[in-house]
Amino acid sequence: MVGAASVLLFYLASHVGFVYSRFTSNLQRQITVVDPNRTLSGDTSSCPGYALSGLQNNEHGLTARLSLSGKACNAFGLDINNLTIQVTYETQSRLHVNIFDADKTQFTIPTSVIPRPSPPTSSHTRTSDLVFNYDAHPFAFWITRRSAPHDTPLFDTRITSLPKAPVPAPNPAQDNSTGLNSFALVFEDQYLQLTSALPKGANVYGLGEVVASSGFRRDVGTDGGVGTVQTLWARDINDPPDGNVYGSHPIYLEHRFDETTQTSASHGVFLLRHVTLRFSVPPSQGSDILLQTPPSSNVSLIEYRLLGGTLDFYFFSGPNPQAVIEQYGEVVGTPTWIPAWAFGFHLCRWGYPNISTTREQVQRMRAANIPLEVMWNDIDLYHAVRDFTTDPVSFPIDEVKALIDELTANHQHYIPIVDAAVAKQVNATDIYDPYTRGVELDVFIKNPDGSEYVGQVWPGYTVFPDWFANNTQEYWTQAFTNWSQSGVNFSGIWLDMNEASSFCDGSCGTGADLSNTSVPFLLPGAPGNLITDYPEGYDPTVSGPSGNITVNGTLTFGATNSNSSPSKRGLGAAKLKNANINAPPYAIHNGFGPLSIHTLATNATHQPGYIELDVHNMWGLMEEKATHNALAALHPGKRPFLISRSTFPSSGRWTGHWLGDNTSKWAYMYYSIQGVLQFQIFQIPMVGADTGGFGGNTDEELLNRWMQLSAFHPFYRNHNVKGAIGQEPYVWDSVANASRTAIAARYALLPYWYTLFANASTLGTPPVRALFWEFPNEPELFGIDRQFMIGCDILVTPVLTPNVSTVEGIFPGRGKTIWRDWWTHDVVKANSGMNTTLAAPLGHINVHIRDGSALLLHDKPGYTIEETRSGPYALLVSLSSSGSAFGTAYIDDGISFPPGPSTTLTIRAAPGNVVFSGQGSFKIQPELSKITVLGIQHKPSRVELNGKTVQGWQYLSAQDKLVVSSINANLNRHNTLSWT
């Protein structure tokens, strides 16, 4: 659910050292006075860089001292004279380069938040895939592959490798801070800068969370691009293209193609820190993350600009995209295990006003025979919009419990929302245990003077849990336990507003009238804030508000006036003397301007003295960890299931993610693909968009196509805003039909999805993949983000534009790979290395199977995941041109945590036979009822299963297809299907 953005006027008067802003609380003003003697130049052109000395080699790498090479420049902070560099060859594929202040006063992320990999137990200095190279004066370093020492370095900070500085800002009148004045290493108490050259027009992916207008591949300012400005500062905002949004993930994957050898290699770079960075190709635009290339430059570059902290880098050698992602998982942790039921279809909206309406959705979905696995409630559920409550009138607890009991009896599930902020007690007669208990346990964030930090969210004035406090886990677990035991027996939890969002600036509730529980804006659907926007091509002034494809026999698509274009660990800053905490001298390009707008003030104080400026981006992660642990304690032996909005490196260990408050536009359906792909890199693979769009009204055609697309994304939920027209899949018959078909395919593929996620949880392997991840030597695929692959075997080509009946898609493999239609099993006659036009009537999504694949499927998808898993299995084998195929399926009970007994089914096909057998201790109950083999070019004369003749088989020559039915094979034993 979206929070409303605040507007704040901001003025920095550097000549007197004060920050002025409207609506700033008195408590916040206490530390915005900056020492006038702290003179900062705001210019890095005179920064001297550093020199290396005192080098000491060791078994695992080296350490050395870095000292300023000249007079301090004090650009956006005070230069730190003495640094330490530690270089550790941690594994064959991972190199760790850490540059930090020798006194260790700068903030670093506590290991209690993100544990670090174990120290190496053997030396990799002479065998590692990566090599650390350096110049001592001026200090610079570059990373190369051991196998290709003379190739372009993977990361290169040498001045001689970079463009000549200064590089002016492309539009200095608009934003002069986007110029590149110097490429020297800058390490100040409130500002760090490091720049590396990249190949011109580098293929860079990741660095989010972002809705990138350029697509999944980041715009580096070449090939007609305009470059990219990207900020990493968690923000409650409705998915603006190219702006900073909910999550912060400073990891990128770069993919390089060698024109001479026609081969490629990937590598990854991860900066382990919590705040902003800048990604730049000169001349740069903006800061934080900025990508651009001037016509005169023969390189691109990445420039990191940070608000304090340290430079803690991990380099991953790959050499392919999947390996890079797995190696990143070794550092931040692999994803949590997902319960099988979570792969079902989820339904929610902000605007189910009572329990009767909520129950009605369950009933209408059943009546329409559209599978519903999980029913959700938004904040409508709450009493006075307070966490851990139910409204006694609209959601009486006995009726809520009754509905959940009904869902449970039908093998369905229930998920409620939990917002980040906890309502503050209004007066002594106000009984609200989550607040009073939190006060008793001292678990809320404070102001610098030790008083309670009071923000404003949906229930009015609120406080915020401090995840660093000693008793917060106990408090959080108790709150969930009490709520569940009251009757809200949830199966999972939805965490929202956890950037954390606050509707006012600073501790605005301090001294305020706490009985004023209104929010400072109109709610969606209220008079004055009606939902009037529709998807591109639909004009409600012509066609009315229904959203139908046709009205009175007339097609509604056409000209529109509603088409909006989406464009010793130090305490860090807490201990800096005379530093400007609320408005750091270097102003990152936060979409709201000042960092405290619509979130917690940067001087809000956590135990043991950390300030919000240093830990802001980690708030969501720490809430996710605490909630995961709470659910594990509440439901011992069962996998916790969470979906959360704000994420950070390692969030995937605890939660899944939805892509936030998107809009009911065709553009946002397209953006959902890049979002899903981004989060595969980020090791948070359980991800999906609000199907149909959250903001605005959807229409029949958009929802039809989106319900089909999301059926092939990991997390599948329909959710929309209060006051919009209904977008449940039963609303339109065409959408209902498309949904039933797509969900049936999704549920049939559940064993495949489940296996992919088991591999993600054990190895970090991404379940959803960009096409080039599977076909890395085909440059025409490097920018493809209107198609995607599920695992290595399924290719999805959705319709992403209105009023069409065909879609263009490329089939990887350049003619050497056979692609077969999922629905018909026909072989695709594809153009090699270029788009092929595919029929795509409304209600149809193109899905294709790669040759050489062997898939375990559910033969008879049911209404729920439990019914589906209880039914018989089927095998679908798509032979390669040589007659071979291979696949595996991981099978367990779908719920145990940690995972219990399991069995892995291995399927191998060779000319004339398919062999399949299970290995493991989990007993597979359902039998295999059908085997379909595609690619048998001649009709067999005899078919046998385990040496016995099979009578019930069929051969369809149009698809070269053998179908063997009613075989009832036991998957716990060795089986062989053969034909002659």
GUNU-721140 format. One record per residue (C-alpha): y, z, x. Coordinates in steps of 0.02 Angstrom, whole numbers, padded with zeros to 5 digits, always signed. Layout:
residues N
YZX...
This chain:
residues 980
+00000+00000+00000+00171-00044+00065+00306+00080+00111+00487+00034+00085+00590-00004+00238+00744+00100+00268+00906+00025+00329+01004+00114+00463+01162+00073+00557+01143+00107+00740+01273+00117+00876+01254+00160+01059+01413+00218+01145+01354+00220+01324+01523+00260+01396+01517+00434+01322+01328+00452+01318+01305+00480+01131+01197+00398+00999+01271+00388+00825+01175+00342+00669+01190+00364+00483+01071+00486+00399+01017+00565+00563+00968+00746+00538+01054+00888+00629+00892+00929+00717+00878+00755+00784+01057+00757+00846+01016+00907+00955+00945+00801+01095+01035+00637+01075+01174+00694+01190+01144+00614+01359+01214+00676+01523+01363+00562+01566+01310+00579+01749+01148+00490+01711+01226+00321+01747+01112+00173+01711+01152-00005+01759+01051-00094+01624+01016-00228+01755+00855-00251+01855+00925-00387+01971+00961-00260+02109+00797-00165+02093+00721-00159+02268+00536-00156+02229+00413-00050+02327+00325-00049+02495+00144+00003+02523+00092+00126+02657-00041+00257+02694-00184+00144+02643-00353+00232+02630-00509+00133+02593-00657+00218+02510-00829+00176+02444-00760+00119+02277-00592+00043+02321-00431+00107+02396-00281+00221+02373-00107+00202+02447+00072+00260+02433+00211+00152+02359+00390+00194+02406+00554+00118+02351+00605-00021+02470+00791+00009+02453+00926+00090+02351+00875+00142+02176+00938+00025+02041+00920+00147+01895+00918+00005+01770+00854+00090+01612+00801+00256+01686+00797+00345+01853+00693+00259+01985+00542+00358+02044+00533+00348+02232+00352+00395+02266+00206+00313+02178+00019+00308+02204-00092+00158+02180-00279+00180+02151-00393+00029+02149-00571+00057+02089-00710-00070+02078-00793+00016+01930-00929-00112+01891-00975-00287+01945-00862-00355+01808-00724-00223+01793-00582-00184+01912-00465-00036+01881-00289-00039+01954-00185+00116+01916-00004+00138+01976+00070+00307+01935+00202+00428+01994+00143+00538+02137+00205+00695+02050+00108+00650+01891+00249+00695+01773+00244+00531+01677+00146+00530+01514-00032+00465+01517-00152+00456+01372-00260+00613+01368-00446+00587+01396-00474+00691+01238-00399+00544+01143-00478+00401+01239-00618+00451+01358-00622+00351+01519-00776+00264+01585-00888+00367+01699-00851+00350+01885-00955+00219+01975-01117+00281+02050-01136+00138+02173-01015+00034+02273-00955-00134+02207-00816-00165+02332-00911-00306+02420-01002-00378+02270-00883-00365+02122-00841-00524+02027-00658-00481+02053-00558-00453+02212-00397-00353+02231-00276-00432+02355-00106-00363+02406+00051-00385+02510+00123-00224+02581+00309-00267+02588+00371-00305+02463+00220-00236+02375+00132-00360+02262-00048-00386+02212-00154-00524+02142-00329-00532+02069-00450-00672+02110-00631-00713+02075-00746-00682+02222-00834-00845+02183-00670-00943+02186-00549-00858+02306-00435-01010+02320-00418-01044+02134-00263-00991+02039-00267-00801+02033-00309-00719+01868-00160-00601+01887-00024-00626+02017+00132-00519+02041+00196-00604+02201+00378-00659+02192+00328-00823+02275+00211-00862+02130+00346-00836+01999+00497-00940+01946+00660-00913+02036+00756-00770+01957+00868-00744+01866+00812-00842+01715+00948-00836+01581+00912-00791+01401+00888-00946+01293+01017-00881+01171+01123-00752+01263+01249-00737+01122+01110-00681+01006+01009-00574+01126+01053-00566+01310+00913-00441+01343+00788-00584+01341+00843-00646+01512+00733-00617+01663+00844-00544+01798+00714-00494+01925+00527-00494+01953+00520-00343+02067+00410-00197+02020+00518-00071+01926+00453+00106+01898+00579+00222+01816+00559+00377+01711+00603+00281+01552+00569+00102+01602+00430+00008+01691+00422-00178+01729+00285-00284+01805+00272-00473+01801+00125-00589+01833+00115-00777+01843-00003-00872+01730-00052-01055+01727+00075-01158+01633+00025-01167+01449-00107-01032+01470-00231-01005+01329-00194-00824+01284-00271-00728+01139-00249-00549+01080-00098-00436+01110-00075-00371+00935-00076-00320+00800+00023-00472+00745+00033-00604+00611+00070-00745+00732+00156-00897+00659+00085-00998+00804-00093-00952+00759-00232-00860+00847-00185-00937+01015-00020-00861+01065+00133-00972+01082+00182-00976+01267+00324-01098+01243+00235-01260+01291+00181-01411+01189+00329-01395+01072+00313-01208+01051+00462-01093+01050+00381-00946+01134+00340-00775+01066+00427-00607+01055+00306-00467+01014+00329-00279+01008+00197-00144+01008+00269-00002+00904+00170+00048+00750+00271+00006+00596+00249+00018+00407+00299-00157+00353+00226-00293+00242+00155-00409+00376+00308-00506+00438+00259-00654+00548+00283-00620+00733+00349-00442+00707+00273-00278+00758+00161-00208+00623+00032-00069+00606-00074-00073+00763-00047-00082+00951-00173-00169+01063-00114-00218+01239-00270-00319+01281-00273-00506+01306-00408-00634+01339-00362-00787+01439-00471-00943+01438-00454-01071+01578-00526-01246+01579-00555-01345+01738-00519-01528+01706-00612-01578+01864-00776-01489+01830-00757-01491+01640-00806-01307+01638-00713-01151+01587-00701-00965+01622-00624-00819+01529-00555-00655+01590-00468-00506+01510-00324-00389+01552-00300-00220+01468-00154-00103+01495-00207+00072+01442-00048+00143+01372+00031+00180+01205+00197+00090+01196+00284-00074+01215+00252-00218+01327+00329-00387+01355+00231-00547+01375+00340-00681+01447+00348-00859+01505+00520-00902+01573+00649-00917+01506+00602-00766+01408+00646-00723+01230+00664-00542+01182+00561-00408+01260+00407-00308+01236+00291-00458+01219+00381-00621+01253+00302-00791+01286+00399-00947+01334+00406-01086+01463+00564-01175+01521+00555-01362+01557+00585-01331+01742+00449-01202+01769+00276-01247+01833+00203-01080+01780+00200-00965+01632+00210-00779+01655+00175-00613+01574+00302-00476+01595+00267-00297+01546+00418-00191+01500+00371-00014+01456+00464+00139+01395+00397+00257+01527+00218+00306+01566+00113+00224+01701+00038+00054+01741-00147+00080+01708-00235-00089+01710-00414-00142+01683-00467-00319+01729-00624-00397+01656-00709-00544+01740-00800-00618+01590-00838-00758+01628-00851-00808+01445-00754-00741+01294-00899-00641+01226-00926-00555+01394-00740-00510+01407-00745-00427+01237-00905-00332+01280-00829-00274+01445-00676-00211+01353-00794-00114+01239-00865-00027+01392-00692+00048+01421-00632+00092+01245-00801+00116+01163-00904+00006+01048-00882+00004+00859-00953+00136+00746-01110+00100+00646-01071+00029+00474-01175+00082+00322-01261-00065+00239-01174-00035+00073-01004-00063+00153-01043-00249+00168-01035-00264-00021-00885-00316-00124-00745-00188-00146-00616-00183-00287-00448-00092-00291-00269-00104-00346-00113-00001-00344-00086+00011-00530-00248+00071-00611-00151+00205-00706-00296+00314-00765-00481+00346-00757-00513+00241-00912-00438+00087-00832-00535+00120-00672-00697+00135-00769-00653-00022-00866-00651-00122-00703-00827-00066-00663-00884-00113-00837-00797-00282-00840-00865-00329-00670-01041-00288-00731-01014-00384-00893-00958-00536-00792-01107-00515-00675-00994-00513-00524-01070-00391-00399-00964-00236-00369-01021-00119-00234-00872-00003-00211-00736+00050-00333-00574+00113-00255-00420+00207-00315-00246+00197-00241-00116+00336-00254-00122+00324-00445-00266+00447-00427-00157+00588-00363-00068+00730-00449+00116+00717-00401+00061+00587-00271-00014+00724-00163-00162+00702-00047-00328+00782-00095-00284+00797-00280-00321+00711-00445-00196+00700-00587-00251+00821-00725-00194+00704-00863-00228+00527-00803-00374+00569-00688-00454+00731-00752-00573+00793-00620-00722+00804-00738-00699+00621-00787-00676+00568-00607-00837+00659-00563-00926+00578-00709-00873+00404-00654-00929+00436-00476-01095+00503-00540-01117+00343-00642-01079+00236-00491-01201+00335-00384-01338+00319-00515-01313+00130-00510-01316+00123-00319-01129+00095-00313-00995+00189-00218-00820+00261-00231-00677+00266-00105-00507+00352-00133-00350+00339-00030-00282+00472+00088-00102+00452+00146-00040+00515+00312+00089+00640+00249+00052+00806+00165+00172+00864+00028+00281+01013+00074+00274+01161-00043+00426+01155-00158+00437+01342-00192+00332+01501-00199+00257+01454-00368+00201+01285-00304+00015+01302-00269-00043+01167-00148-00179+01223-00031-00174+01076+00092+00003+01129+00137-00015+01318+00136-00179+01311+00232-00099+01196+00360+00042+01319+00386-00083+01460+00410-00175+01360+00542-00015+01294+00623-00065+01112+00617+00095+01019+00573+00215+00924+00685+00374+01017+00730+00555+00988+00776+00610+01022+00954+00671+01195+00901+00497+01241+00837+00538+01223+00652+00434+01115+00536+00467+00929+00545+00495+00872+00365+00496+00687+00323+00488+00596+00156+00346+00493+00083+00272+00465-00091+00263+00647-00148+00441+00683-00089+00469+00791+00063+00318+00799+00175+00245+00866+00335+00127+00778+00454-00033+00840+00538-00021+00861+00725-00185+00796+00794-00154+00882+00960-00149+01055+00879-00300+01165+00908-00346+01192+00726-00314+01021+00651-00495+00962+00649-00546+01121+00558-00403+01099+00435-00441+00915+00403-00628+00942+00379-00595+01084+00258-00474+00977+00156-00603+00839+00134-00741+00962+00096-00639+01048-00038-00591+00883-00118-00769+00820-00119-00837+00982-00190-00706+00979-00327-00789+00822-00395-00715+00678-00293-00882+00644-00209-00825+00494-00110-00935+00381-00005-00795+00333+00114-00608+00355+00142-00459+00240+00148-00323+00296+00271-00151+00225+00234+00029+00248+00293-00033+00314+00460+00091+00234+00580+00147+00368+00525+00267+00311+00390+00416+00413+00331+00549+00348+00213+00695+00439+00294+00765+00457+00468+00725+00616+00561+00680+00784+00487+00774+00743+00328+00691+00879+00227+00761+01017+00334+00884+01108+00220+00860+00980+00080+00822+01009-00104+00632+01008-00096+00617+00991-00284+00683+00813-00271+00520+00718-00262+00590+00545-00295+00578+00406-00166+00734+00313-00110+00688+00146-00187+00618+00069-00346+00431+00059-00363+00353-00114-00385+00351-00168-00567+00491-00050-00617+00645-00122-00703+00750-00196-00565+00599-00225-00453+00487-00337-00557+00352-00438-00469+00410-00617-00493+00347-00706-00338+00198-00826-00346+00099-00930-00222+00171-01090-00149+00170-01227-00278+00170-01116-00434+00334-01102-00530+00330-00967-00666+00492-01032-00741+00400-01192-00784+00221-01134-00809+00244-00954-00866+00174-00796-00786-00013-00825-00812-00053-00901-00641-00175-01022-00724-00217-01187-00641-00174-01276-00802-00064-01227-00948-00084-01327-01109-00183-01456-01012-00047-01480-00880-00077-01444-00696+00036-01302-00641+00044-01351-00458+00206-01437-00414+00385-01405-00364+00423-01222-00349+00571-01109-00330+00465-00962-00275+00398-01032-00112+00446-00909+00022+00401-00959+00200+00323-00816+00298+00396-00830+00456-00112+00851+01801-00059+00765+01658+00127+00769+01633+00216+00788+01468+00308+00625+01498+00475+00604+01411+00465+00780+01341+00505+00850+01513+00637+00725+01568+00805+00804+01603+00956+00733+01512+00854+00584+01452+00891+00492+01292+00734+00522+01191+00790+00455+01022+00862+00292+01089+00785+00248+01258+00907+00148+01365+00794-00005+01359+00792-00058+01176+00625-00136+01130+00626-00264+00990+00565-00151+00852+00582-00243+00687+00674-00094+00610+00790-00075+00759+00797+00109+00811+00623+00177+00845+00634+00320+00720+00670+00211+00569+00535+00222+00434+00427+00332+00543+00433+00499+00634+00582+00532+00746+00546+00504+00929+00585+00686+00968+00461+00755+00841+00356+00876+00941+00168+00893+00955+00065+01024+01043+00060+01058+01189+00236+00987+01202+00208+00800+01185+00345+00707+01093+00326+00567+00968+00402+00439+01086+00251+00458+01199+00113+00471+01068+00179+00371+00919+00055+00228+00924-00094+00347+00936-00062+00438+00771-00175+00325+00670-00315+00330+00799-00314+00519+00805-00317+00531+00615-00463+00410+00613-00561+00513+00737-00528+00674+00641-00575+00593+00475-00734+00516+00546-00785+00687+00612-00741+00769+00445-00850+00647+00348-00992+00666+00472-00986+00854+00445-00973+00835+00257-01115+00710+00243-01230+00754+00388-01349+00616+00438-01248+00481+00350-01133+00354+00428-00949+00389+00393-00857+00238+00325-00669+00223+00347-00542+00085+00324-00376+00119+00407-00209+00031+00430-00137+00088+00597-00253+00063+00745-00254+00083+00933-00378+00048+01074-00543+00137+01033-00506+00148+00845-00662+00046+00814-00768+00195+00868-00712+00281+00709-00651+00157+00579-00635-00017+00509-00469-00099+00469-00388-00199+00333-00249-00318+00382-00116-00224+00288+00008-00269+00154-00004-00457+00150+00067-00574+00018-00009-00685-00116+00030-00843-00021-00080-00981+00048-00003-00947+00218-00072-00771+00216-00246-00829+00173-00237-00935+00330-00165-00790+00430-00314-00683+00380-00428-00786+00494-00325-00752+00650-00315-00569+00599-00504-00555+00589-00523-00643+00757-00393-00531+00840-00486-00375+00790-00649-00441+00862-00561-00438+01030-00494-00264+00991-00671-00197+00960-00633-00161+00777-00745-00294+00698-00756-00220+00522-00597-00304+00462-00531-00408+00319-00377-00448+00217-00324-00396+00043-00410-00538-00046-00292-00631-00162-00144-00552-00075-00064-00382-00100+00120-00420-00129+00177-00536-00267+00073-00619-00401-00077-00723-00358-00133-00873-00458-00301-00943-00512-00320-01072-00375-00269-00959-00231-00383-00819-00289-00527-00941-00313-00515-01001-00134-00480-00829-00061-00628-00745-00146-00737-00877-00064-00658-00858+00108-00665-00668+00111-00849-00672+00065-00874-00732+00244-00763-00599+00325-00835-00429+00374-00734-00319+00255-00720-00391+00079-00595-00309-00038-00482-00373-00177-00323-00268-00188-00149-00300-00259+00016-00217-00296+00078-00115-00442+00168-00222-00570+00086-00388-00524-00029-00485-00639-00211-00437-00629-00315-00523-00496-00487-00452-00525-00615-00590-00501-00663-00588-00686-00486-00633-00743-00514-00821-00729-00681-00905-00766-00666-01022-00617-00637-00873-00502-00783-00780-00577-00899-00928-00546-00837-00952-00368-00854-00765-00334-01031-00755-00397-01082-00901-00287-00995-00836-00132-01056-00657-00153-01234-00718-00176-01221-00810-00010-01145-00656+00072-01284-00543+00009-01417-00669+00060-01343-00664+00235-01338-00473+00241-01482-00457+00368-01385-00576+00482-01220-00480+00459-01311-00316+00485-01390-00376+00647-01224-00439+00713-01145-00269+00681-01291-00180+00762-01259-00286+00916-01074-00242+00904-01113-00056+00897-01234-00062+01043-01160-00197+01155-00984-00233+01091-01032-00412+01045-00907-00485+00919-00986-00529+00750-00851-00656+00702-00804-00786+00832-00678-00919+00868-00763-01087+00889-00725-01098+01075-00811-00932+01106-00974-01021+01069-00922-01190+01141-00809-01140+01286-00802-01310+01372-00726-01405+01227-00535-01396+01243-00509-01470+01070-00572-01303+01002-00454-01188+01098-00323-01189+00960-00438-01194+00808-00405-01051+00688-00430-01132+00518-00617-01119+00545-00724-00982+00620-00903-00938+00658-01009-00793+00601-01115-00752+00751-01175-00906+00843-01259-00989+00694-01140-01002+00544-00983-01111+00538-00857-01082+00397-00726-01212+00348-00621-01144+00204-00488-01231+00101-00320-01155+00148-00198-01266+00052-00169-01290-00134-00209-01438-00246-00339-01521-00134-00521-01567-00156-00563-01603+00026-00543-01509+00189-00536-01562+00371-00649-01476+00495-00713-01501+00670-00898-01482+00712-00921-01412+00888-01048-01485+01007-00977-01660+01024-01123-01738+00935-01256-01642+01031-01268-01504+00900-01346-01534+00730-01251-01450+00587-01334-01429+00418-01252-01385+00253-01288-01206+00198-01294-01254+00015-01389-01420+00019-01470-01417+00192-01408-01594+00221-01366-01645+00400-01179-01672+00423-01125-01841+00487-00985-01772+00593-00858-01857+00705-00880-01806+00886-00740-01697+00951-00623-01729+00804-00601-01682+00622-00722-01734+00486-00669-01741+00304-00778-01634+00191-00787-01626+00002-00714-01461-00059-00696-01457-00248-00627-01297-00322-00762-01165-00315-00845-01233-00157-00825-01171+00021-00901-01270+00164-01027-01170+00265-01142-01247+00395-01292-01191+00496-01310-01229+00680-01469-01306+00744-01584-01194+00842-01551-01047+00726-01678-00938+00637-01607-00824+00504-01686-00683+00408-01612-00682+00232-01628-00587+00070-01718-00707-00045-01651-00635-00208-01477-00560-00192-01452-00422-00320-01303-00343-00404-01290-00206-00272-01334-00195-00088-01473-00071-00129-01551-00191-00254-01533-00333-00130-01611-00237+00014-01756-00185-00097-01799-00366-00138-01903-00492-00039-01848-00576+00121-01842-00760+00166-01832-00856+00329-01717-01004+00357-01755-01101+00516-01644-01245+00572-01734-01338+00710-01646-01415+00858-01680-01594+00909-01819-01527+01022-01900-01434+00877-01853-01260+00935-01759-01114+00857-01733-00930+00891-01664-00778+00802-01677-00591+00784-01648-00467+00645-01614-00282+00665-01683-00178+00521-01664+00008+00484-01627+00116+00332-01444+00061+00329-01368+00235+00320-01433+00358+00451-01308+00425+00578-01343+00420+00717-01460+00274+00682-01640+00325+00663-01799+00221+00678-01773+00034+00681-01871-00126+00698-01812-00289+00775-01890-00444+00702-01900-00590+00825-01917-00767+00760-01964-00912+00874-01994-01091+00825-02074-01227+00929-02140-01398+00878-02268-01367+00742-02247-01179+00717-02136-01030+00680-02190-00861+00751-02111-00700+00689-02153-00520+00727-02072-00350+00722-02058-00222+00859-02004-00044+00822-02046+00113+00723-01957+00073+00559-02080+00016+00425-02012-00136+00333-02056-00119+00150-02005-00285+00069-02116-00432+00107-02067-00606+00161-02082-00721+00011-02018-00887+00075-01996-00988+00233-01885-01141+00243-01892-01250+00398-01761-01386+00421-01785-01530+00542-01969-01574+00519-01956-01762+00524-02126-01804+00450-02216-01731+00302-02353-01612+00360-02531-01640+00305-02579-01459+00324-02483-01293+00324-02559-01128+00379-02500-00948+00383-02594-00838+00506-02733-00966+00515-02757-00980+00327-02713-01136+00229-02560-01120+00119-02559-01211-00046-02386-01173-00112-02277-01280-00001-02158-01424-00029-02082-01557+00084-01914-01638+00046-01889-01790+00155-01701-01805+00120-01671-01645+00217-01828-01652+00328-01865-01487+00244-02025-01387+00228-02021-01248+00098-02164-01124+00093-02155-01006-00055-02245-00853-00123-02322-00806+00044-02294-00616+00035-02302-00595+00224-02298-00422+00301-02153-00415+00425-02229-00266+00515-02364-00377+00591-02371-00533+00697-02359-00691+00591-02374-00876+00628-02330-01020+00513-02397-01184+00578-02401-01363+00516-02486-01522+00568
